[in-house]
Amino acid sequence: MILSMSGVVLLGIVVFLFFRKDGLKGTHACTCALFGFYLSSTAIAPSIKAGGASLASLIGGIRF
């Protein structure tokens, strides 16, 4: 768990710097994908999934 969390923090900082400084390139996208895989193995993953589902239902409920 500690190794996963440190990997998530490190990759999160790297992804943030990529977005702020260089724009998103191909290698940056791979780093973002790795960040997602590491994040999915942490304890916060169910909360992120629930938040995503809630956001999707909110957007799906908008009537034009």
Secondary structure, 3 states (H helix, E strand, C coil): CHHHHHHHHHHHHHHHHHHHHHCCCHHHHHHHHHHHHHHHCCCCHHHHHHHHHHHHHHHHCCCC
